[in-house]
Amino acid sequence: MKKTLPLTLLLAAALRASAVEAPKADPVAAAYKSKCAACHAKDGAGNPAMVKMLKAKPEALNLVDAETLDKKDEDLTKTVDIGKGKMPLFTKEKLKDVSVKDLIAFVRSLAPAKKEAKP
Ligand code: HEC
């Protein structure tokens, strides 16, 4: 399953890109773009430059791989809430009008391929 992921992700990213450019402002998407995309990339697959800078494993910054998607919402929420390693914490004040829960849901929406996994 892991091997087919990059291609489907690419497709998903291409589809997403047109959605993100739409004029309708989505506060969650905007927050992700401004606060998370620098490290995790617009498509959630991780920014290679940041992987290098943080000396992190590429998988660590990838939020749309099976390993991350298999984790429970509450665990992912906790990572954002209290931080983990080089992942900065994002307090309510920092996130203002969006919740961590919304952001996690958004991250999951970046990876539709996994949810609609074909048999
Ligand atoms: C400065 C870079 C940076 C920024 C900005 C950042 N992250 Fe992270 N994030 C990381 C790193 C590094 C990790 C891996 C932490 C670890 O496991 O040690 C991580 C891990 C995560 C994880 C856990 C993934 C897993 O597999 O358990 C989630 C969820 C996450 N980030 C969401 C977010 C969200 C949402 C935002 C924006 C509000 C964000 N991150 C902003 C660097 C960043």
Backbone and ligand atoms as CSV (ligand in chain L), in Angstrom:
chain,resi,resn,atom,element,x,y,z
A,1,MET,N,N,0.837,-1.200,0.000
A,1,MET,CA,C,0.000,0.000,0.000
A,1,MET,C,C,0.872,1.251,0.000
A,2,LYS,N,N,1.995,1.166,0.700
A,2,LYS,CA,C,2.866,2.322,0.828
A,2,LYS,C,C,3.432,2.757,-0.524
A,3,LYS,N,N,3.695,1.769,-1.397
A,3,LYS,CA,C,4.345,2.072,-2.675
A,3,LYS,C,C,3.459,2.881,-3.598
A,4,THR,N,N,2.166,2.660,-3.527
A,4,THR,CA,C,1.269,3.367,-4.432
A,4,THR,C,C,0.926,4.748,-3.899
A,5,LEU,N,N,1.283,4.991,-2.681
A,5,LEU,CA,C,0.898,6.254,-2.041
A,5,LEU,C,C,1.452,7.499,-2.737
A,6,PRO,N,N,2.769,7.545,-3.047
A,6,PRO,CA,C,3.317,8.774,-3.648
A,6,PRO,C,C,2.549,9.224,-4.886
A,7,LEU,N,N,2.195,8.285,-5.762
A,7,LEU,CA,C,1.482,8.653,-6.977
A,7,LEU,C,C,0.109,9.223,-6.660
A,8,THR,N,N,-0.613,8.531,-5.809
A,8,THR,CA,C,-1.946,9.007,-5.456
A,8,THR,C,C,-1.852,10.342,-4.741
A,9,LEU,N,N,-0.791,10.497,-3.983
A,9,LEU,CA,C,-0.610,11.759,-3.266
A,9,LEU,C,C,-0.397,12.894,-4.251
A,10,LEU,N,N,0.395,12.604,-5.255
A,10,LEU,CA,C,0.688,13.606,-6.271
A,10,LEU,C,C,-0.607,14.061,-6.925
A,11,LEU,N,N,-1.420,13.088,-7.247
A,11,LEU,CA,C,-2.718,13.369,-7.846
A,11,LEU,C,C,-3.573,14.191,-6.893
A,12,ALA,N,N,-3.628,13.734,-5.664
A,12,ALA,CA,C,-4.417,14.426,-4.656
A,12,ALA,C,C,-3.913,15.851,-4.480
A,13,ALA,N,N,-2.595,16.002,-4.495
A,13,ALA,CA,C,-2.001,17.325,-4.319
A,13,ALA,C,C,-2.393,18.233,-5.480
A,14,ALA,N,N,-2.391,17.691,-6.671
A,14,ALA,CA,C,-2.746,18.482,-7.845
A,14,ALA,C,C,-4.196,18.938,-7.746
A,15,LEU,N,N,-5.060,18.026,-7.319
A,15,LEU,CA,C,-6.473,18.364,-7.164
A,15,LEU,C,C,-6.647,19.421,-6.087
A,16,ARG,N,N,-5.938,19.200,-4.992
A,16,ARG,CA,C,-5.982,20.123,-3.851
A,16,ARG,C,C,-5.539,21.515,-4.254
A,17,ALA,N,N,-4.451,21.566,-5.001
A,17,ALA,CA,C,-3.880,22.857,-5.371
A,17,ALA,C,C,-4.948,23.741,-6.004
A,18,SER,N,N,-5.759,23.164,-6.882
A,18,SER,CA,C,-6.780,23.988,-7.522
A,18,SER,C,C,-7.846,24.378,-6.501
A,19,ALA,N,N,-8.113,23.486,-5.550
A,19,ALA,CA,C,-9.114,23.798,-4.536
A,19,ALA,C,C,-8.628,24.919,-3.626
A,20,VAL,N,N,-7.352,24.862,-3.256
A,20,VAL,CA,C,-6.793,25.854,-2.340
A,20,VAL,C,C,-6.763,27.242,-2.984
A,21,GLU,N,N,-6.562,27.270,-4.291
A,21,GLU,CA,C,-6.495,28.552,-4.970
A,21,GLU,C,C,-7.880,29.191,-5.156
A,22,ALA,N,N,-8.923,28.432,-4.871
A,22,ALA,CA,C,-10.271,28.971,-5.020
A,22,ALA,C,C,-10.439,30.199,-4.125
A,23,PRO,N,N,-11.226,31.179,-4.574
A,23,PRO,CA,C,-11.367,32.425,-3.822
A,23,PRO,C,C,-11.995,32.261,-2.447
A,24,LYS,N,N,-12.849,31.247,-2.272
A,24,LYS,CA,C,-13.509,31.050,-0.988
A,24,LYS,C,C,-12.463,30.833,0.107
A,25,ALA,N,N,-12.472,31.676,1.128
A,25,ALA,CA,C,-11.470,31.567,2.176
A,25,ALA,C,C,-11.909,30.569,3.246
A,26,ASP,N,N,-11.114,29.561,3.433
A,26,ASP,CA,C,-11.369,28.583,4.472
A,26,ASP,C,C,-10.358,28.852,5.597
A,27,PRO,N,N,-10.859,29.264,6.765
A,27,PRO,CA,C,-9.927,29.659,7.836
A,27,PRO,C,C,-8.993,28.521,8.255
A,28,VAL,N,N,-9.472,27.300,8.181
A,28,VAL,CA,C,-8.624,26.176,8.583
A,28,VAL,C,C,-7.512,25.966,7.559
A,29,ALA,N,N,-7.887,25.997,6.289
A,29,ALA,CA,C,-6.894,25.848,5.230
A,29,ALA,C,C,-5.878,26.989,5.303
A,30,ALA,N,N,-6.381,28.189,5.583
A,30,ALA,CA,C,-5.492,29.346,5.676
A,30,ALA,C,C,-4.528,29.193,6.842
A,31,ALA,N,N,-5.041,28.701,7.973
A,31,ALA,CA,C,-4.190,28.509,9.148
A,31,ALA,C,C,-3.138,27.439,8.854
A,32,TYR,N,N,-3.546,26.378,8.203
A,32,TYR,CA,C,-2.593,25.320,7.867
A,32,TYR,C,C,-1.495,25.896,6.972
A,33,LYS,N,N,-1.925,26.659,5.990
A,33,LYS,CA,C,-0.981,27.220,5.035
A,33,LYS,C,C,0.019,28.140,5.732
A,34,SER,N,N,-0.477,28.961,6.640
A,34,SER,CA,C,0.413,29.946,7.248
A,34,SER,C,C,1.203,29.377,8.422
A,35,LYS,N,N,0.671,28.377,9.122
A,35,LYS,CA,C,1.350,27.920,10.345
A,35,LYS,C,C,1.985,26.549,10.235
A,36,CYS,N,N,1.534,25.743,9.317
A,36,CYS,CA,C,2.012,24.364,9.282
A,36,CYS,C,C,2.754,24.013,7.996
A,37,ALA,N,N,2.357,24.651,6.907
A,37,ALA,CA,C,2.869,24.231,5.602
A,37,ALA,C,C,4.376,24.430,5.454
A,38,ALA,N,N,4.945,25.376,6.193
A,38,ALA,CA,C,6.383,25.607,6.087
A,38,ALA,C,C,7.148,24.322,6.381
A,39,CYS,N,N,6.687,23.580,7.343
A,39,CYS,CA,C,7.364,22.330,7.701
A,39,CYS,C,C,6.705,21.114,7.045
A,40,HIS,N,N,5.398,21.105,7.026
A,40,HIS,CA,C,4.706,19.895,6.574
A,40,HIS,C,C,4.303,19.953,5.102
A,41,ALA,N,N,4.550,21.061,4.448
A,41,ALA,CA,C,4.236,21.270,3.030
A,41,ALA,C,C,2.731,21.416,2.817
A,42,LYS,N,N,2.404,22.086,1.727
A,42,LYS,CA,C,1.002,22.366,1.433
A,42,LYS,C,C,0.192,21.096,1.316
A,43,ASP,N,N,0.811,20.057,0.780
A,43,ASP,CA,C,0.082,18.800,0.592
A,43,ASP,C,C,0.233,17.850,1.779
A,44,GLY,N,N,0.920,18.318,2.830
A,44,GLY,CA,C,1.060,17.496,4.025
A,44,GLY,C,C,2.155,16.449,3.957
A,45,ALA,N,N,2.823,16.378,2.828
A,45,ALA,CA,C,3.820,15.315,2.648
A,45,ALA,C,C,5.189,15.677,3.221
A,46,GLY,N,N,5.303,16.867,3.786
A,46,GLY,CA,C,6.576,17.263,4.381
A,46,GLY,C,C,7.415,18.078,3.417
A,47,ASN,N,N,8.024,19.143,3.937
A,47,ASN,CA,C,8.875,20.001,3.128
A,47,ASN,C,C,10.310,19.488,3.199
A,48,PRO,N,N,10.848,19.020,2.064
A,48,PRO,CA,C,12.191,18.420,2.069
A,48,PRO,C,C,13.257,19.370,2.620
A,49,ALA,N,N,13.116,20.662,2.343
A,49,ALA,CA,C,14.098,21.626,2.846
A,49,ALA,C,C,14.077,21.658,4.373
A,50,MET,N,N,12.881,21.542,4.934
A,50,MET,CA,C,12.739,21.551,6.386
A,50,MET,C,C,13.247,20.255,6.998
A,51,VAL,N,N,13.048,19.169,6.284
A,51,VAL,CA,C,13.575,17.879,6.751
A,51,VAL,C,C,15.077,18.035,6.964
A,52,LYS,N,N,15.723,18.678,6.001
A,52,LYS,CA,C,17.170,18.888,6.089
A,52,LYS,C,C,17.509,19.824,7.234
A,53,MET,N,N,16.789,20.932,7.278
A,53,MET,CA,C,17.108,21.943,8.281
A,53,MET,C,C,16.922,21.432,9.704
A,54,LEU,N,N,15.864,20.664,9.899
A,54,LEU,CA,C,15.576,20.165,11.245
A,54,LEU,C,C,16.319,18.857,11.532
A,55,LYS,N,N,17.035,18.382,10.501
A,55,LYS,CA,C,17.693,17.076,10.605
A,55,LYS,C,C,16.679,16.037,11.067
A,56,ALA,N,N,15.503,16.125,10.474
A,56,ALA,CA,C,14.430,15.207,10.835
A,56,ALA,C,C,14.343,14.091,9.800
A,57,LYS,N,N,13.644,13.068,10.152
A,57,LYS,CA,C,13.380,12.018,9.170
A,57,LYS,C,C,12.253,12.513,8.279
A,58,PRO,N,N,12.311,12.228,6.973
A,58,PRO,CA,C,11.236,12.673,6.080
A,58,PRO,C,C,9.869,12.222,6.577
A,59,GLU,N,N,9.792,11.026,7.136
A,59,GLU,CA,C,8.499,10.510,7.626
A,59,GLU,C,C,7.964,11.370,8.762
A,60,ALA,N,N,8.868,11.976,9.528
A,60,ALA,CA,C,8.427,12.752,10.686
A,60,ALA,C,C,7.583,13.942,10.234
A,61,LEU,N,N,7.947,14.528,9.105
A,61,LEU,CA,C,7.215,15.696,8.630
A,61,LEU,C,C,6.061,15.324,7.717
A,62,ASN,N,N,6.022,14.085,7.311
A,62,ASN,CA,C,4.938,13.643,6.442
A,62,ASN,C,C,3.691,13.338,7.273
A,63,LEU,N,N,2.644,14.104,7.031
A,63,LEU,CA,C,1.411,13.922,7.803
A,63,LEU,C,C,0.379,13.113,7.033
A,64,VAL,N,N,0.709,12.746,5.804
A,64,VAL,CA,C,-0.284,12.024,5.020
A,64,VAL,C,C,0.186,10.611,4.677
A,65,ASP,N,N,1.225,10.151,5.387
A,65,ASP,CA,C,1.626,8.769,5.164
A,65,ASP,C,C,0.808,7.853,6.071
A,66,ALA,N,N,0.839,6.587,5.738
A,66,ALA,CA,C,0.006,5.626,6.464
A,66,ALA,C,C,0.315,5.643,7.959
A,67,GLU,N,N,1.580,5.813,8.274
A,67,GLU,CA,C,1.979,5.766,9.681
A,67,GLU,C,C,1.268,6.853,10.503
A,68,THR,N,N,1.205,8.050,9.932
A,68,THR,CA,C,0.534,9.140,10.646
A,68,THR,C,C,-0.985,8.947,10.613
A,69,LEU,N,N,-1.496,8.571,9.452
A,69,LEU,CA,C,-2.947,8.435,9.316
A,69,LEU,C,C,-3.500,7.336,10.208
A,70,ASP,N,N,-2.676,6.366,10.518
A,70,ASP,CA,C,-3.131,5.271,11.381
A,70,ASP,C,C,-3.213,5.674,12.847
A,71,LYS,N,N,-2.597,6.813,13.169
A,71,LYS,CA,C,-2.645,7.247,14.564
A,71,LYS,C,C,-4.020,7.814,14.900
A,72,LYS,N,N,-4.324,7.765,16.194
A,72,LYS,CA,C,-5.625,8.267,16.628
A,72,LYS,C,C,-5.641,9.792,16.625
A,73,ASP,N,N,-6.804,10.351,16.379
A,73,ASP,CA,C,-6.963,11.802,16.393
A,73,ASP,C,C,-6.412,12.405,17.678
A,74,GLU,N,N,-6.711,11.749,18.790
A,74,GLU,CA,C,-6.304,12.345,20.067
A,74,GLU,C,C,-4.780,12.378,20.207
A,75,ASP,N,N,-4.098,11.404,19.629
A,75,ASP,CA,C,-2.634,11.420,19.703
A,75,ASP,C,C,-2.060,12.536,18.834
A,76,LEU,N,N,-2.632,12.692,17.643
A,76,LEU,CA,C,-2.163,13.748,16.745
A,76,LEU,C,C,-2.485,15.111,17.342
A,77,THR,N,N,-3.656,15.206,17.945
A,77,THR,CA,C,-4.050,16.461,18.579
A,77,THR,C,C,-3.076,16.822,19.690
A,78,LYS,N,N,-2.696,15.811,20.448
A,78,LYS,CA,C,-1.783,16.047,21.558
A,78,LYS,C,C,-0.441,16.586,21.048
A,79,THR,N,N,0.036,16.024,19.955
A,79,THR,CA,C,1.307,16.476,19.390
A,79,THR,C,C,1.258,17.959,19.056
A,80,VAL,N,N,0.129,18.387,18.492
A,80,VAL,CA,C,0.007,19.794,18.120
A,80,VAL,C,C,-0.203,20.662,19.370
A,81,ASP,N,N,-0.978,20.143,20.294
A,81,ASP,CA,C,-1.305,20.872,21.523
A,81,ASP,C,C,-0.098,21.119,22.416
A,82,ILE,N,N,0.709,20.089,22.609
A,82,ILE,CA,C,1.815,20.236,23.554
A,82,ILE,C,C,3.185,20.171,22.897
A,83,GLY,N,N,3.211,19.948,21.576
A,83,GLY,CA,C,4.485,19.874,20.888
A,83,GLY,C,C,5.141,18.516,21.080
A,84,LYS,N,N,6.130,18.251,20.229
A,84,LYS,CA,C,6.832,16.971,20.332
A,84,LYS,C,C,8.144,17.104,19.581
A,85,GLY,N,N,9.258,16.895,20.264
A,85,GLY,CA,C,10.542,17.043,19.602
A,85,GLY,C,C,10.649,18.422,18.981
A,86,LYS,N,N,10.846,18.453,17.664
A,86,LYS,CA,C,10.990,19.743,16.988
A,86,LYS,C,C,9.663,20.296,16.496
A,87,MET,N,N,8.627,19.568,16.756
A,87,MET,CA,C,7.298,20.071,16.394
A,87,MET,C,C,6.881,21.089,17.445
A,88,PRO,N,N,6.728,22.359,17.037
A,88,PRO,CA,C,6.367,23.389,18.026
A,88,PRO,C,C,4.940,23.199,18.528
A,89,LEU,N,N,4.691,23.624,19.743
A,89,LEU,CA,C,3.317,23.528,20.239
A,89,LEU,C,C,2.506,24.705,19.697
A,90,PHE,N,N,1.228,24.460,19.514
A,90,PHE,CA,C,0.346,25.514,19.031
A,90,PHE,C,C,-0.779,25.697,20.029
A,91,THR,N,N,-0.674,26.753,20.798
A,91,THR,CA,C,-1.693,27.028,21.802
A,91,THR,C,C,-2.935,27.619,21.134
A,92,LYS,N,N,-4.004,27.674,21.886
A,92,LYS,CA,C,-5.243,28.271,21.379
A,92,LYS,C,C,-4.998,29.706,20.919
A,93,GLU,N,N,-4.191,30.421,21.691
A,93,GLU,CA,C,-3.911,31.824,21.358
A,93,GLU,C,C,-3.210,31.908,20.002
A,94,LYS,N,N,-2.300,30.985,19.785
A,94,LYS,CA,C,-1.547,30.983,18.537
A,94,LYS,C,C,-2.430,30.659,17.348
A,95,LEU,N,N,-3.380,29.751,17.573
A,95,LEU,CA,C,-4.216,29.299,16.463
A,95,LEU,C,C,-5.436,30.192,16.268
A,96,LYS,N,N,-5.713,31.027,17.242
A,96,LYS,CA,C,-6.836,31.966,17.178
A,96,LYS,C,C,-8.164,31.282,16.876
A,97,ASP,N,N,-8.677,31.468,15.656
A,97,ASP,CA,C,-10.049,31.022,15.399
A,97,ASP,C,C,-10.194,29.581,14.894
A,98,VAL,N,N,-9.094,28.851,14.809
A,98,VAL,CA,C,-9.253,27.454,14.395
A,98,VAL,C,C,-8.812,26.528,15.528
A,99,SER,N,N,-9.393,25.353,15.561
A,99,SER,CA,C,-9.035,24.410,16.618
A,99,SER,C,C,-8.062,23.376,16.069
A,100,VAL,N,N,-7.330,22.766,16.986
A,100,VAL,CA,C,-6.402,21.714,16.589
A,100,VAL,C,C,-7.181,20.586,15.916
A,101,LYS,N,N,-8.365,20.339,16.450
A,101,LYS,CA,C,-9.215,19.283,15.898
A,101,LYS,C,C,-9.515,19.550,14.415
A,102,ASP,N,N,-9.845,20.803,14.116
A,102,ASP,CA,C,-10.116,21.173,12.717
A,102,ASP,C,C,-8.878,20.950,11.856
A,103,LEU,N,N,-7.726,21.303,12.424
A,103,LEU,CA,C,-6.490,21.176,11.660
A,103,LEU,C,C,-6.174,19.709,11.371
A,104,ILE,N,N,-6.416,18.860,12.355
A,104,ILE,CA,C,-6.162,17.431,12.146
A,104,ILE,C,C,-7.119,16.893,11.080
A,105,ALA,N,N,-8.368,17.332,11.155
A,105,ALA,CA,C,-9.343,16.914,10.147
A,105,ALA,C,C,-8.899,17.390,8.769
A,106,PHE,N,N,-8.350,18.608,8.741
A,106,PHE,CA,C,-7.877,19.151,7.464
A,106,PHE,C,C,-6.715,18.326,6.927
A,107,VAL,N,N,-5.787,17.994,7.831
A,107,VAL,CA,C,-4.631,17.181,7.437
A,107,VAL,C,C,-5.118,15.848,6.853
A,108,ARG,N,N,-6.093,15.257,7.528
A,108,ARG,CA,C,-6.624,13.987,7.023
A,108,ARG,C,C,-7.276,14.173,5.656
A,109,SER,N,N,-7.889,15.321,5.451
A,109,SER,CA,C,-8.545,15.561,4.169
A,109,SER,C,C,-7.537,15.722,3.042
A,110,LEU,N,N,-6.278,15.975,3.409
A,110,LEU,CA,C,-5.238,16.095,2.388
A,110,LEU,C,C,-4.882,14.729,1.813
A,111,ALA,N,N,-5.303,13.685,2.492
A,111,ALA,CA,C,-4.940,12.341,2.064
A,111,ALA,C,C,-6.168,11.485,1.777
A,112,PRO,N,N,-6.954,11.875,0.778
A,112,PRO,CA,C,-8.178,11.131,0.497
A,112,PRO,C,C,-7.893,9.724,-0.015
A,113,ALA,N,N,-6.720,9.515,-0.579
A,113,ALA,CA,C,-6.388,8.217,-1.173
A,113,ALA,C,C,-6.459,7.097,-0.149
A,114,LYS,N,N,-6.001,7.421,1.056
A,114,LYS,CA,C,-5.957,6.386,2.092
A,114,LYS,C,C,-7.361,6.012,2.567
A,115,LYS,N,N,-8.201,7.040,2.740
A,115,LYS,CA,C,-9.554,6.799,3.248
A,115,LYS,C,C,-10.365,5.962,2.271
A,116,GLU,N,N,-10.196,6.293,0.988
A,116,GLU,CA,C,-10.968,5.582,-0.025
A,116,GLU,C,C,-10.193,4.369,-0.553
A,117,ALA,N,N,-9.360,3.799,0.273
A,117,ALA,CA,C,-8.510,2.683,-0.142
A,117,ALA,C,C,-9.332,1.608,-0.862
A,118,LYS,N,N,-8.864,1.280,-2.044
A,118,LYS,CA,C,-9.572,0.261,-2.822
A,118,LYS,C,C,-9.112,-1.124,-2.387
A,119,PRO,N,N,-9.980,-2.085,-2.460
A,119,PRO,CA,C,-9.586,-3.427,-2.039
A,119,PRO,C,C,-8.508,-4.024,-2.941
L,1,HEC,C1,C,8.990,24.081,12.676
L,1,HEC,C2,C,8.406,23.026,11.868
L,1,HEC,C3,C,6.984,22.587,12.141
L,1,HEC,C4,C,5.839,23.348,12.085
L,1,HEC,C5,C,5.708,24.823,11.773
L,1,HEC,C6,C,4.737,22.426,12.343
L,1,HEC,N1,N,5.223,21.173,12.580
L,1,HEC,FE1,FE,4.124,19.492,12.938
L,1,HEC,N2,N,5.824,18.424,13.211
L,1,HEC,C7,C,7.118,18.908,13.066
L,1,HEC,C8,C,8.057,17.845,13.397
L,1,HEC,C9,C,9.575,17.959,13.358
L,1,HEC,C10,C,7.289,16.715,13.764
L,1,HEC,C11,C,7.783,15.342,14.225
L,1,HEC,C12,C,7.866,15.333,15.735
L,1,HEC,C13,C,8.457,14.068,16.278
L,1,HEC,O1,O,7.849,13.009,16.076
L,1,HEC,O2,O,9.517,14.145,16.875
L,1,HEC,C14,C,5.890,17.110,13.627
L,1,HEC,C15,C,4.806,16.274,13.890
L,1,HEC,C16,C,3.495,16.612,13.705
L,1,HEC,C17,C,2.378,15.720,13.906
L,1,HEC,C18,C,2.461,14.281,14.392
L,1,HEC,C19,C,2.692,13.344,13.231
L,1,HEC,C20,C,2.776,11.907,13.678
L,1,HEC,O3,O,3.012,11.030,12.824
L,1,HEC,O4,O,2.595,11.628,14.872
L,1,HEC,C21,C,1.250,16.419,13.613
L,1,HEC,C22,C,-0.188,15.899,13.649
L,1,HEC,C23,C,1.655,17.749,13.224
L,1,HEC,N3,N,3.024,17.835,13.287
L,1,HEC,C24,C,0.775,18.738,12.849
L,1,HEC,C25,C,1.143,20.067,12.673
L,1,HEC,C26,C,0.190,21.140,12.486
L,1,HEC,C27,C,-1.318,20.971,12.429
L,1,HEC,C28,C,0.931,22.281,12.362
L,1,HEC,C29,C,0.422,23.703,12.213
L,1,HEC,C30,C,-0.470,24.190,13.251
L,1,HEC,C31,C,2.339,21.913,12.449
L,1,HEC,N4,N,2.422,20.571,12.644
L,1,HEC,C32,C,3.408,22.804,12.356
L,1,HEC,C33,C,7.455,20.176,12.655
L,1,HEC,C34,C,6.590,21.235,12.478
